[in-house]
Amino acid sequence: MAKRRSRTSKLIKTKKVQPKLEAAFTCPFCNHDKSVSCTLDKKLKVGEAQCGVCKESYATTIHHLTEPIDIYSEWVDECEMINESEELRVDDHRPTEPIGIYTEWVDECEEVNESEKLRDDTRPSKKRRSVTDFWDDQVASL
């Protein structure tokens, strides 16, 4: 008897399903989850991200490879850059010297003040006379 031939099963190639990227994001201003939606107008080459709660929006130019996540991440980067520049403007008014140098300067000032007090103590002092003593001297001279 002859052996039966086994059927070779054909391997079916399955396409790996790529996960879909999110289309709704968290607003950088009001922090509402899934409130920012992005729209792409490829004819005008404009992409816009807008929050449905606080109505903040951001628009930018796009190209054929741009996705909604690109617009959102660009918006967040722009917000961070503006916040950093505002922090730099606020920091311009702060002293640039470390605190250690400042405390040394205060100590030097205190030493100078102490040495001036010592000098004042060694000078001969003029005695202040009271008003009654002055009048007594005036009456005695008459």
Sequence and secondary structure as in RCSB ss.txt:
>XXXX:A:sequence
MAKRRSRTSKLIKTKKVQPKLEAAFTCPFCNHDKSVSCTLDKKLKVGEAQCGVCKESYATTIHHLTEPIDIYSEW
VDECEMINESEELRVDDHRPTEPIGIYTEWVDECEEVNESEKLRDDTRPSKKRRSVTDFWDDQVASL
>XXXX:A:secstr
                      SEE  TTT  TT EEEEEETTTTEEEEEETTT  EEEEE  TT  HHHHHHHH
HHHHHHHHHHHHHHHHTTS  S HHHHHHHHHHHHHHHHHHHHHHHHS       HHHHHHHHHHH 
